[in-house]
Amino acid sequence: LPNFFGESPAVQVSSVKATLKVDTKTLERVESTLKTASVESFGIFLDANGVKVRLKDTDTQLKTRDLLEKQFNPDASDPQYVVALNLLSSSPQWLTSLGALPMYLGLDLRGGVHFLLQVDMQGALTKRLDSISADLRSLMRDKTIRHGGVNREGDRIVIRFRDEETRTKGRQTLEDNQPDLQFADQGEGADLKLVATMKPTAIKRIQEFAIKQNMSTLHNRINELGVAEPVIAQQGADRIVVQLPGVQDTAKAKDILGRTATLEIRMVDDTSGALEAALAGQVPFGTELYVERGGRPLLVKKQVVLTGDRLTDAQPGFDNQTQEAAVHLTLDSAGSRIFREITRENVGKRMAILLIEKGKGEVVTAPVIRTEIGGGRVQISGSMSTMEANDTALLLRAGSLAAPMEIIEERTIGPSLGAENIQKGFHSTMWGFAAISAFMIMYYMLFGLVSVIALASNLLFLIALLSLIQATLTLPGIAAIALALGMAIDSNVLINERIREELRNGSTPQHAIHTGYERAFDTILDSNITTLIAGIALLIFGSGPVRGFAVVHCLGILTSLFSAVVVSRALINLIYGRQRKLETLAIGQIWKPGANTAAATAKTNAKAKAK
């Protein structure tokens, strides 16, 4: 039922920053803006993805988007909110409250945007080499190995030494602790070098991780748009396909795709007079001025001591002492070592934890280091709600992009083209159904009419199942529905012909019905199982449109099996089951072997008598 109501244009307001929440105050602000501008809406509500406004037509939708954009983002260079065009289901509230949801429609039926993203694998490798360089410095400091500097030069890391003995010791230590690197000695005299490069297997592993990490991050970013059934799939070795059905605003979709967030830990500059100078406009060299959650200014050093790349997990929770909402972070071994050293050397000083998004940082908390912290467990707390702790943990788990990406192909499919595709698909299914119905009723009479009713119920069951499991319907899916109709009627043809055969063999009508359904079931089951096996193979090994076809195809086989056997049998029993003395069945012309021969013999005998 929800599929008959269609969709209505809408505008959605969501937050750009992870720490900026969309709540009831935002909802009231949207309502006030629309009331002032005399814009009529058909419902304003708040959900997990933001505030959504349902509107009557696309003209009002565009006008509303412009109004809310000016209201919520007065500074276009520093947007605080995403104001995006969207489509919402027009199902009435009572139907939605029952849990009745329409099928998701794919990009080709609903309209939306399609992006092909190229992942910069070299950027992923460079990022990893920079991280390894920091690890090598820490490792040689721990092992008290003197060196002349560790620098990344292109795709290699160069470590300088002053004597051969120290270089040999350094090489042995690094080979034991860095299995992903291969080392080579270079230089002579006082300029000795140890050159480290990544092994081919390690490079491949880094590139595979970059693709998976970027896809995970994109999933979390796209969720903010509230897109139903987005398609995010890998294409080739270094490309990602992103399809967003129902998204009409390409610019906002691109903005969402580019959003990332990462964690940075820096030290606070508590030097006497430094903060006052920064507030007066004289920011000391090597520092940046931020504002804490409570509105207090904070001077933070630019040097990053730890990044979110060292995170292995981030989970929401509570502070054991204050019972306030908190985020519990787990660091990897290298991150744990760095964090332990930093906290040991800076007891009594403040440490700022920042979220960096779109090149702009925001201080989440700036606690005082009370003691050395080991074990790789870090806690972020202070002035955050439970929901905010959940969101921050999710954002940090998603992490930043493991490698830069650029959009190399962009395609927009308008809702009008989607509507045209739906109309064509609907007409093809409708005319196919009509042709099958006409043939069945002409050829099998009442049994043909029962077959048509069973076929209609099969279509009903199939759409209900697709809605129930929230599957995505695409053009190949509509083709699978049309195919399912043809295959479903095949089962009824088998049953009707089997009943005819029993009648030709002299069985009574009631016995012919019983035997016909019983004997036809085995054949129907065999043919459907073999077809189902092929459909499952498509489902497992296929992707994209092929997979969409396979889902509808497999479900169509199951519903056709049920409707052909159970529904048609129930209707036939309802019509003929109460008649004790059943003489004939309305199942069309039944040809009996020998009937024509007997008629010819009788005609010959009559002529002989006449002579």
C-alpha positions in Angstrom: 0.0 0.0 0.0 2.7 2.6 0.8 4.0 2.2 -2.8 0.9 3.9 -4.2 1.5 7.3 -2.4 4.8 8.2 -4.1 7.2 10.8 -2.9 7.0 14.5 -2.2 9.8 17.2 -2.5 11.5 18.1 0.8 14.4 20.2 2.2 16.7 18.8 4.9 18.9 20.7 7.3 21.8 18.9 8.9 25.0 19.9 10.6 28.3 20.3 8.9 30.4 20.0 12.1 30.4 16.8 14.2 30.1 18.9 17.4 27.3 21.1 16.2 24.0 19.4 16.9 20.6 19.6 15.2 18.0 19.6 17.9 14.5 21.0 18.8 15.9 24.6 18.7 17.0 24.1 15.1 13.5 22.8 14.4 11.9 25.9 16.0 14.3 28.1 14.0 13.2 26.4 10.7 9.5 26.8 11.6 10.0 30.5 12.4 11.9 31.1 9.1 9.1 29.5 7.0 6.3 31.3 9.0 8.0 34.7 8.5 8.3 34.0 4.7 4.7 32.7 4.5 5.9 29.4 3.0 3.4 26.6 3.4 4.7 23.2 4.4 3.1 19.8 4.8 5.1 18.7 7.8 8.3 19.6 9.6 9.9 17.0 11.8 13.2 16.1 13.4 14.9 12.7 13.0 18.4 11.3 13.3 19.6 12.9 10.1 18.3 16.5 10.8 15.3 18.6 10.3 13.1 17.8 7.3 10.5 20.0 5.7 7.9 18.4 3.4 6.6 20.7 0.6 4.0 20.6 -2.1 6.0 21.2 -5.3 9.6 21.7 -6.6 9.2 25.4 -7.0 8.4 25.8 -3.2 11.2 23.4 -2.5 13.8 25.6 -4.2 12.4 28.7 -2.6 12.6 27.1 0.8 16.1 25.9 0.3 17.3 29.4 -0.6 15.5 30.8 2.5 17.0 28.3 4.9 20.5 28.6 3.3 20.5 32.4 4.0 19.2 31.9 7.5 21.5 29.1 8.6 24.7 29.9 6.6 25.0 33.7 6.5 28.8 33.3 5.8 29.0 31.2 2.6 32.7 30.7 3.1 32.2 29.0 6.5 28.9 27.0 6.3 27.7 25.6 9.6 24.8 23.5 8.2 24.0 21.4 5.1 20.7 22.6 3.5 20.0 19.9 0.8 17.1 19.0 -1.5 15.6 15.6 -0.9 12.6 13.4 -1.5 10.4 11.9 1.2 7.7 9.2 1.2 4.2 10.6 1.0 2.7 7.7 2.9 0.2 8.9 5.6 1.4 8.8 9.2 -1.0 6.0 10.3 0.5 3.7 7.6 4.1 4.6 8.5 3.4 4.0 12.2 2.3 0.5 11.4 5.8 -0.1 10.0 4.6 -0.1 6.4 7.3 1.3 4.2 7.6 1.6 0.4 10.2 0.0 -1.7 13.4 1.9 -2.2 13.8 3.0 -5.8 17.2 2.9 -7.5 19.0 5.7 -9.2 17.4 4.9 -12.6 13.9 5.1 -11.2 14.1 7.8 -8.6 16.7 10.2 -10.0 19.8 11.3 -8.1 23.5 11.6 -8.6 26.3 9.3 -9.7 29.9 9.9 -9.0 33.1 8.0 -10.0 35.9 8.8 -7.6 39.6 8.2 -8.2 41.6 7.3 -5.1 45.2 8.8 -5.0 47.1 5.7 -4.1 50.4 7.6 -4.1 48.9 9.9 -1.5 48.0 6.9 0.7 51.6 5.7 0.4 53.0 9.1 1.2 50.8 9.4 4.3 51.9 6.0 5.5 55.6 6.8 4.9 55.2 10.0 7.0 53.8 8.0 9.8 56.6 5.4 9.6 59.2 8.2 9.7 57.8 9.3 13.1 57.9 5.7 14.3 61.5 5.3 13.2 62.6 8.5 15.1 60.8 7.2 18.3 62.3 3.8 18.0 65.9 4.9 17.6 65.4 7.4 20.5 64.2 4.5 22.7 67.2 2.3 21.6 69.6 5.3 22.1 70.8 5.1 18.5 72.4 8.4 17.4 71.5 9.5 13.9 71.8 12.6 11.8 68.1 12.9 10.9 65.2 10.9 9.5 63.5 12.4 6.3 61.1 11.2 3.7 62.4 11.8 0.2 59.8 10.8 -2.3 58.9 7.1 -1.9 61.8 6.4 0.4 62.9 7.3 4.0 66.5 8.4 4.4 68.3 8.0 7.8 71.7 9.6 8.1 74.6 8.3 10.3 78.1 9.5 11.2 79.8 6.1 11.5 79.5 2.6 10.1 79.0 0.9 13.5 76.0 3.0 14.4 74.5 2.4 10.9 74.8 -1.3 11.3 73.3 -1.3 14.7 70.4 1.0 13.5 69.8 -1.3 10.5 69.5 -4.4 12.7 67.1 -2.7 15.1 64.9 -1.3 12.3 64.8 -4.6 10.4 63.6 -6.4 13.6 60.8 -3.8 14.2 59.7 -2.8 10.7 59.0 -5.9 8.7 57.2 -3.8 5.9 60.5 -2.0 5.0 63.5 -3.1 3.1 66.8 -1.3 3.8 69.9 -0.5 1.7 73.2 1.2 2.6 74.3 4.2 0.7 76.9 7.0 1.1 80.5 6.9 2.3 82.8 8.6 4.6 81.0 10.9 7.1 77.8 11.0 5.1 76.5 7.5 5.6 72.8 6.8 4.8 70.3 4.0 5.4 67.6 4.1 2.8 64.3 2.4 3.6 61.6 1.6 1.0 58.3 -0.2 1.2 58.1 -3.9 0.2 55.7 -4.6 -2.8 53.4 -6.7 -0.5 53.2 -3.9 2.0 52.4 -1.4 -0.8 49.6 -3.6 -2.0 48.2 -4.0 1.5 48.3 -0.2 2.1 46.4 0.5 -1.1 43.8 -2.1 -0.4 43.3 -0.6 3.1 43.0 2.9 1.6 40.1 1.8 -0.6 38.3 0.0 2.3 38.9 2.9 4.7 37.7 5.5 2.2 34.5 3.4 1.5 33.8 3.2 5.2 34.3 6.9 5.6 32.0 7.6 2.7 29.3 5.4 4.2 29.3 7.5 7.4 29.4 10.8 5.6 26.5 9.9 3.3 24.3 8.8 6.2 24.0 12.5 7.1 22.0 13.1 4.0 19.5 10.4 4.9 19.9 8.8 1.6 17.9 5.5 1.3 20.0 2.7 -0.1 23.1 4.5 -1.4 25.4 2.4 -3.6 29.1 2.6 -2.6 31.2 0.0 -4.5 34.8 -0.5 -5.5 35.5 -0.4 -9.3 38.8 -1.7 -10.3 41.9 -1.3 -8.1 41.7 2.4 -7.3 38.1 3.7 -8.0 34.9 4.0 -6.0 31.4 4.3 -7.5 28.9 6.3 -5.4 25.2 6.5 -6.3 22.8 8.6 -4.3 19.2 7.9 -5.2 16.8 10.8 -4.4 19.5 13.4 -4.0 18.7 16.3 -6.2 21.3 18.8 -5.1 24.6 17.8 -6.7 26.6 20.5 -5.0 25.5 19.4 -1.5 26.2 15.8 -2.4 29.7 16.7 -3.4 30.1 18.6 -0.2 29.1 15.5 1.8 31.5 13.3 -0.1 34.4 15.6 0.7 33.7 15.7 4.4 36.1 13.9 6.7 37.1 14.3 10.3 40.3 13.3 12.1 41.7 13.6 15.6 44.7 15.6 16.6 46.4 15.9 20.0 48.4 19.1 20.6 49.9 20.8 23.6 48.4 24.0 25.0 50.8 27.0 25.1 50.5 28.2 28.7 53.4 30.7 28.5 52.7 33.8 30.6 51.3 36.6 28.4 51.1 34.5 25.2 47.2 34.2 25.4 46.8 37.9 26.0 49.1 38.8 23.1 47.1 36.4 20.8 43.8 38.0 21.9 45.3 41.4 21.0 46.1 40.1 17.5 49.7 39.1 18.0 49.5 35.3 17.8 52.9 33.9 18.8 54.8 32.0 16.1 54.0 28.2 16.0 50.6 28.6 17.8 47.0 28.9 16.9 44.1 30.6 18.7 41.0 28.4 19.4 37.8 28.7 21.5 36.9 25.9 23.9 33.4 24.6 24.4 32.6 26.9 27.2 33.6 29.9 25.1 37.1 30.4 26.7 40.0 31.3 24.4 42.8 28.8 24.1 46.3 29.0 22.6 47.3 25.7 21.0 50.7 24.8 19.5 50.7 23.9 15.8 52.9 20.9 16.4 50.8 17.7 16.3 52.0 15.1 18.8 49.5 12.4 17.9 46.9 11.9 15.1 43.7 9.8 14.7 45.7 7.4 12.4 46.9 5.8 15.7 43.4 5.0 16.8 42.3 1.3 16.7 38.9 1.9 18.3 36.6 4.7 19.7 33.6 3.8 21.8 31.1 6.0 23.7 30.8 5.6 27.5 30.9 7.5 30.8 33.6 9.1 33.0 34.1 6.8 36.0 34.5 9.8 38.4 32.0 12.4 37.2 29.6 10.0 35.3 29.6 12.5 32.4 29.4 11.3 28.8 32.8 10.4 27.4 34.5 8.8 24.4 37.0 6.0 25.2 39.9 5.8 22.6 42.2 2.8 22.1 45.6 3.5 20.5 47.9 1.1 18.6 51.3 0.1 20.0 53.2 3.1 18.4 50.5 5.5 19.5 50.5 4.2 23.1 54.3 4.7 23.3 54.1 8.2 22.0 51.2 9.1 24.3 53.0 7.7 27.3 56.2 9.7 26.5 54.2 13.0 26.0 52.2 12.6 29.2 55.3 11.7 31.2 57.2 14.8 29.9 54.3 17.2 30.4 52.7 16.5 33.8 50.9 19.5 35.0 50.4 21.0 31.6 47.3 21.1 29.4 46.7 18.9 26.3 44.2 19.9 23.7 42.2 17.3 21.8 41.0 18.7 18.5 38.6 17.4 15.8 39.8 18.6 12.3 37.2 18.8 9.6 37.5 20.4 6.2 40.8 21.9 7.3 39.3 23.6 10.3 39.9 22.5 13.9 37.6 22.6 16.9 38.8 21.9 20.5 36.7 19.1 22.0 38.4 19.2 25.4 41.7 20.4 26.9 42.4 18.5 30.2 45.4 18.9 32.5 47.8 16.0 32.5 47.8 14.7 36.1 50.1 11.7 35.6 51.8 9.5 33.0 49.1 7.6 30.9 50.1 4.2 29.6 48.3 1.2 28.2 47.0 3.0 25.1 43.6 4.0 26.7 42.6 7.7 26.3 39.4 9.3 27.4 37.7 12.4 25.9 35.1 14.0 28.2 33.8 17.4 29.2 30.6 19.3 28.2 29.2 16.7 25.8 25.9 14.9 25.8 25.4 11.1 25.4 24.3 11.6 21.8 27.3 13.8 21.1 29.6 11.1 22.6 28.0 8.5 20.3 28.5 10.8 17.2 32.1 11.7 18.1 33.0 8.0 18.6 31.4 7.2 15.2 33.2 10.0 13.5 36.5 8.9 14.9 35.9 5.3 14.1 35.2 6.2 10.5 38.4 8.3 10.6 39.7 10.5 7.9 40.2 9.5 4.3 43.2 7.1 4.1 44.0 8.7 0.7 42.9 11.8 -1.2 40.1 11.3 -3.8 38.9 13.3 -6.7 35.7 13.1 -8.7 36.5 12.1 -12.3 33.0 11.4 -13.5 29.7 13.0 -12.4 26.3 12.2 -13.7 22.9 13.5 -12.7 19.6 11.7 -13.4 16.6 13.9 -12.9 13.4 12.8 -11.2 11.5 13.3 -14.5 13.6 10.7 -16.2 13.1 8.4 -13.2 9.3 8.9 -13.5 9.5 8.1 -17.2 11.4 4.9 -16.5 8.8 3.9 -13.9 6.0 4.6 -16.4 7.7 2.5 -19.1 8.3 -0.4 -16.7 4.8 -0.2 -15.4 3.3 -0.3 -18.9 5.5 -3.2 -19.9 4.4 -5.2 -16.9 0.7 -4.2 -17.3 0.5 -5.1 -21.0 2.3 -8.4 -20.4 -0.1 -9.2 -17.6 -3.1 -8.2 -19.9 -1.9 -10.4 -22.8 -1.3 -13.4 -20.5 -4.7 -12.9 -18.8 -6.5 -12.8 -22.2 -4.9 -15.9 -23.4 -5.4 -17.9 -20.2 -9.1 -17.0 -20.0 -9.8 -17.8 -23.6 -7.9 -21.1 -23.5 -8.8 -22.4 -20.0 -12.0 -20.5 -19.3 -12.8 -20.5 -15.5 -9.6 -22.3 -14.7 -7.8 -19.6 -16.7 -9.6 -16.9 -14.7 -8.4 -18.5 -11.5 -4.9 -18.6 -12.9 -5.1 -14.9 -13.6 -6.2 -14.2 -10.0 -3.3 -16.3 -8.7 -1.0 -14.4 -11.0 -2.3 -11.0 -9.6 -1.7 -12.3 -6.1 1.8 -13.3 -7.1 2.5 -9.7 -8.2 1.0 -8.5 -4.9 3.1 -10.8 -2.8 6.3 -9.9 -4.7 5.8 -6.1 -4.2 4.9 -6.7 -0.5 8.1 -8.7 0.0 10.3 -6.1 -1.7 8.7 -3.5 0.6 9.0 -5.6 3.7 12.7 -6.3 3.3 13.3 -2.8 2.0 15.0 -4.0 -1.2 16.0 -1.5 -3.9 14.0 -1.7 -7.1 15.8 -0.7 -10.3 15.0 -1.1 -14.0 16.5 -4.6 -14.1 14.3 -5.3 -11.1 11.2 -4.3 -13.2 12.4 -6.6 -15.9 12.7 -9.4 -13.4 9.0 -8.7 -12.3 7.9 -9.1 -15.9 9.9 -12.3 -16.2 8.4 -13.6 -12.9 4.9 -13.1 -14.4 5.8 -15.3 -17.4 7.3 -18.0 -15.2 4.5 -17.9 -12.7 1.8 -18.6 -15.4 3.9 -21.5 -16.6 3.1 -23.3 -13.3 -0.7 -22.8 -13.8 -0.4 -24.1 -17.4 1.2 -27.3 -16.0 -1.6 -27.7 -13.5 -4.4 -27.1 -16.0 -3.0 -29.4 -18.6 -2.5 -32.1 -15.9 -6.2 -31.8 -15.0 -7.2 -32.0 -18.7 -5.1 -35.2 -19.0 -6.8 -36.8 -16.1 -10.2 -35.9 -17.6 -9.2 -37.4 -20.9 -8.2 -40.6 -19.1 -11.7 -40.9 -17.7 -11.3 -39.6 -14.2 -14.1 -37.9 -12.4 -13.9 -34.1 -12.2 -13.1 -34.1 -8.4 -10.5 -36.8 -8.8 -9.0 -35.0 -11.8 -8.6 -31.8 -9.8 -7.0 -33.6 -6.8 -4.6 -35.7 -9.0 -3.8 -32.8 -11.3 -2.5 -30.6 -8.6 -0.7 -33.4 -6.8 1.1 -34.7 -9.8 1.9 -31.2 -11.3 3.5 -30.1 -8.0 6.6 -32.3 -8.4 7.3 -30.9 -11.9 6.7 -27.3 -10.8 9.0 -27.7 -7.8 11.8 -29.2 -10.0 11.6 -26.4 -12.6 11.5 -23.7 -10.0 14.4 -25.1 -7.9 16.7 -25.3 -11.0 15.8 -21.7 -11.9 16.3 -20.6 -8.3 19.8 -22.1 -8.3 20.7 -19.9 -11.4 19.2 -16.9 -9.6 21.2 -17.5 -6.4 24.4 -17.8 -8.5 23.6 -14.4 -10.0 22.9 -13.0 -6.5 26.2 -14.3 -5.1 28.6 -13.5 -8.0 26.7 -10.6 -9.6 27.0 -6.9 -8.6 25.1 -3.7 -9.4 22.2 -4.1 -11.8 22.7 -7.9 -12.1 22.4 -8.3 -8.3 19.2 -6.1 -8.4 17.8 -8.4 -11.1 18.7 -11.5 -9.1 17.0 -10.3 -5.9 13.7 -9.8 -7.6 14.1 -12.9 -9.7 14.6 -15.2 -6.6 11.8 -13.6 -4.7 9.5 -13.9 -7.8 10.2 -17.7 -8.0 9.2 -18.2 -4.3 6.0 -16.1 -4.6 5.0 -17.8 -7.9 5.5 -21.2 -6.4 3.2 -20.2 -3.5 0.5 -18.5 -5.7 0.4 -21.1 -8.4 -0.1 -24.0 -6.0 -1.7 -22.6 -2.8 -3.8 -19.7 -4.1 -5.2 -21.3 -7.2 -5.9 -24.5 -5.3 -7.8 -22.6 -2.6 -9.9 -20.8 -5.3 -10.7 -24.0 -7.2 -11.7 -25.7 -3.9 -13.9 -22.7 -3.1 -15.7 -22.9 -6.5 -16.0 -26.7 -7.0 -15.4 -28.2 -3.5 -19.0 -27.9 -2.3 -20.5 -29.6 -5.4 -21.0 -33.3 -4.6 -22.2 -34.4 -8.0 -19.8 -32.5 -10.3 -20.4 -33.4 -13.9 -18.1 -31.1 -15.9 -15.2 -28.6 -15.4 -14.9 -25.2 -17.2 -11.4 -25.8 -18.3 -11.7 -25.4 -22.1 -12.0 -27.8 -25.0 -10.7 -31.3 -24.1 -9.6 -33.5 -26.9 -10.0 -37.2 -26.2 -8.1 -39.9 -28.2 -10.3 -42.0 -30.5 -13.2 -39.5 -30.4 -12.8 -38.5 -34.1 -12.5 -42.2 -35.2 -15.7 -43.2 -33.4 -17.5 -40.3 -35.0 -16.2 -41.3 -38.5 -17.3 -44.9 -38.0 -20.8 -43.9 -37.0 -21.1 -41.6 -40.0 -20.1 -44.5 -42.4 -22.6 -46.9 -40.8 -25.4 -44.4 -41.2 -24.6 -44.0 -44.9 -24.6 -47.8 -45.4 -28.0 -48.1 -43.9 -29.3 -45.3 -46.1 -28.2 -47.2 -49.2 
